């Protein structure tokens, strides 16, 4: 004789009671008893009992004749009702949830493979999915950070600014019309002593020139043209966004898998300091040099004047933070001067 406890249910009802089941395998009988009253609710043949199939780790249903039902939590107790060995094996694997483990492991592996070998494609898709409104918001957020952290209003005279702006307009005229129609290019000036003679491009089309650049190199229109062409190339080729998304590759990948890049882009747009801290890759710099020289040349300047800028920096041995991840001066000068 063996006794099992569980929750009993009246036939066709949700009314429950604490139940005790006594099993006699020798006599092939089962006795269902209400523990609270001691009343025998049912006596039946053990062979008439049906055990439901395992479903995860939840309680098991034991179906008795005349629609009586008992729920058993302990798998060892369920086995007393004659559960087949195959069902017990199946329950073991379901409790271990190997399929779930396999799915999670497969998803992690797939995510790693995509991140490892498909990052370029991921970045390209993320750039394509970025609307112009978000790019503009990035520009505003970045400028606000720069103005708050390191920049002062430009001290250049109106005449000096107009000289640089005339060069910028001439180069901008060489940009394909579809690019001019898709974003609003803008030239701004800032006094940023920590950046030295510099210019930088933002994703939405904003180009910022430092006062020191205009002061040190403003007399050489070819140098200014080469630098502005270089910065326009960064924007045209979406180098800023590509570097940003590459640095946030895991975050962007998970957002793409979830199917919603919106919150990611909004956070990036609001966190302008992130763009400030990024540096372009060596490949991006080399590409921007090449395109910048071409744009300046098409505008009527000597695009290779950009090489004189790097020669001047090399001669002065300037160690500017924004040059830390760039190609060497020597390699850039050689590439520019040998360009057709």
N, C-alpha and C positions, 0 to 999 in steps of 0.2 A: 504494500500500500504506500502510495506517495501523495503528498499534499502540496498544492500550489495555491497561492493567493493572488488576487487580481481585482479588477473592477467588473462587476456584472451588470448587464442591462436587460431589462424586461423585454419580452417579445414586441417588436415594432415600436419601441418607446425609447426616449432618451433618459428615462428614469434609471438611476444607477444605485448600486449598493455594493458594499464591501463583500467580496465573494471569496469562498474557499472551495476548491475543487479537490476531491479525493479520487485518485485513480487506482484502479486495480487491473494491472495488465494480465494477471493470471485469469481473472474472471471476465476480462474485456468489458469492464464497466466504468462509468464515470458518474460521480455524484456531485451536484452543484448545491452549495449551502450558503444561505445569507448569514454572514458572521454575526451581525447585530442581533438577529432573532433566533439563530440556530435552526431555522426552518430549512428543510430540504426542498429546493425549488425544482430540481430535475434529476432523474436517474436515466441514463441512456447507455447504449453500447459505445464503447470507445471507438469502434470502427466507424461510427456515424459522425464522428467529429471531423471538422475540416479546418485546417490551419491556412491562414492567408499567406500570400507571398511576401517575402521581406521587402520593405521599402525604406532603405536607409537605416537609421538607428532608432526610429520611432517604435512605439508599442505595437505588439502583434495582436491581431484579431483572431479569436478562437470561436468558430461558428458551431453552435450546438443545435440539435434537433428542435423543432417547434419555434425557430427564430430566436432562441436564447443566444446571448453573446457575452463573451468575457474577454477583457483586455489584459495581456500579460506583458510586463516590462522586461523581465530577465530572459535573455535568449536561452539560458540553460533550462529554465522552466518550460519554455515553449517546446524544447526538444522532447520533453516527456509525453507530449501529445502525438508523437510519431512523425515529427517533421523529417522529411527525407534527407539523407546525407547530402545530396546535391544542393538542396535548399540551404543547408547549414554552410556549405562551402561558398555558395553565392552570397549569403548574408555576411560571411567573413570578409569577402572582397568588397562588398558594398559598404561595410563599416569602415574599411580602410580607404574607401573612395579612391581607388586607383585611377578611375577615369578622370576625376577632377584633378588629381595630381598630375596626370599626363597632359591634360588640357592646359593647366597653369604652366607646366614646364615647357610645353610646346609654344605657348604664347610668349614666355620670357625669351626662349631661344629665337623665335621669329623676330621679336622686337630687337634683340641684340644684332641679328644678322642684317636687319633693315638699317639699323643705326650704323653698323660697321661698314656695310657695303653699299647702302643706298642713301647715304647722308646727302650727297649732292642732289639727288632727285627730291628728297624730302625738303631741302632748302629751296629748290626751284619751285616746288608746289606752294610752299609757304609764301614765297615772294609773290607768286602769281595771285594768291588769294588775298593779298594785302591791298585794301582799297586806298585810293588817294587821300581820303579823309584821314585815315590812320597815319599815312606818311606825313601829312601836314601836322597832325597832332604830335608826332615824334619830333618834327622840327621845332615846334613851339616849346615842347617840354625840354628838349636839349638846350635850346637857347636860353630858356629861363634858368636852367641849372648853370650854364656857363656864366650868364650875367650875375648870378647870385654868388658863385664860387670864385671866379677868377677874372672876370672881364669888367672893364669900365667903358663908358661911352667913348666913341672914337674922338681923338683930338686932331684928326686930319682936317686940313682946310677943305672947303667945298671944291676948290679947284683941283686939289690932289685926288679927291674922291672921284670927281668927274673924269679925270684922266684915266683912272683905272676902270671906271664904269664904261667908258667909250670902247676900251679894249674888250671888256666882257661882252658888250652888245655885239661887237663885230664877230666874236667867236660864237656867241649864241646863235647868230644868223646861220651858222653852218650846221646846226643841229637839225635832224630830220623833223619835218612838220608834225608828224604823229606824236613825237616826244614833246614838242612845244604845246600841242593841243591837250596833252594828257596831264601836264603838271605846270605849276607856276614857278618858273625860275626867278630867283631873287638874289641880288648881291647886297651884302651887308658889311659894315666895317665895325671892328671892335678893337679896343686897346687891351691886349692880353700879354703883358710882359713875360709871363712864364712860358708862353708858346714861342716866343721869338718871332723871326720872320717866317710867317706861316699862313696857310689858307686851308680851310677844310670844307668838305661837302656834307650835307645832310640828306636823308632819303627823299624828302619831299621836293627838293630842288633848290634849297637855300645854300648859297655859297658865302662863307664868311672869310674876309681878308683882315689880317691883323695890321695895326698901324705900322708896326716895325717892318713888315714886308713892303708896304707902300713907301716907307721912308728910305729903306736900304736899297731897294731895287726899282723904285718908281721911275728912275731915269732911263731904264732899259726896258722899252715896251716889249721886246721879244721875250725877255725873261718873264714878265708879268703875263704875257699871252700864253707862254708854255705852262705856267703854273695854273692859270685859270682853265686852260684846256684840260689839264690833268685832273683838276677837281670836278669839272663838268663830266669827265669820263667816269669818275667814281659814281656819280649820280645816275648817269645814263645806263651804266652796267649794273646798277643796284648793288654795288659792292658793300655799302653800309648795311643794307638789309641782310645780305648773304652772310656777312660776318656776325651780325646780331643773331640770326637764326642758327647759325652754326654753333655759336657759343651757348645757345639755349636749345640745342638739338633734342635732348631727351624730353624737355618740357614741351617743345613743339610737337614731337612725335606722339607723345601721350595725348595731347590735345587733338591732333589729327585723328588718332584712333578713336577718341571719344566723339569725334564728329563736330567739334565746336572750337574754332580758333578765336572766336570773338573775345572772350575774357583774357586770353593770352595777349592779344594785340592791344587791348585796352590797358592792361598793366604795363606793357612795354612803352606805350605812348605816354603814360603818366610818369614813368621812371626815366626821365631824360638823362640822368647821370650815367645810365648804362651805356648809351651811345658815346658819351664823352670818353669813357674808359676804354673803348674798343680800339684796336689797331687793325689796319688792313693787312691782309696776307701779302707775302712777297709776290705771288702771282698776280694779285690784284694791282699792286703797285706797278709792276712791269706792264700790265695791260693798260693801266691808266696813263703811264708815260707814253706808250705807243700811240694811243688814241689822242691824247692831249697834243702831242707834236703834230699829228695830222690835222686836228681841228685848227690849231694856231696857224699852220701853214696855209690851209684853205682860206683862212681869214686875211691872208696877206702878210703875215708875220713870219719871221724865221723861227719855226717851231723848235729847232734844235737849240734855241737860246735857253731852253730849260736846263741844258747841260751846264751852262754858266752858273746857274743857281746852285747846282750841286757842287761845282768846282769851288765856288765861294764858301759854301758851308764846310767843305772838306779842308780848305786852306785855313779857315778859322778854327778848325777842329771843334765845331759845335757839337755838343752831346745833348741834343734835344730829346725829351721823352717821347715825342711823337715819331722819332726816327728809330726807336729801339727795335722794332720788328720789321723794318724796311730792308730792301736789298742794300748792299754796300754802295757808297757813292761811286766807287770805281766802276762797278758793274753797270750801274745805271747810266753813267756818263758814256761808257763804251757802247751800250745798247742804243742810246739816243743818237750819238754821233754817227753810228753805222746804219741808222734807219734810212730806208729809201724814201 
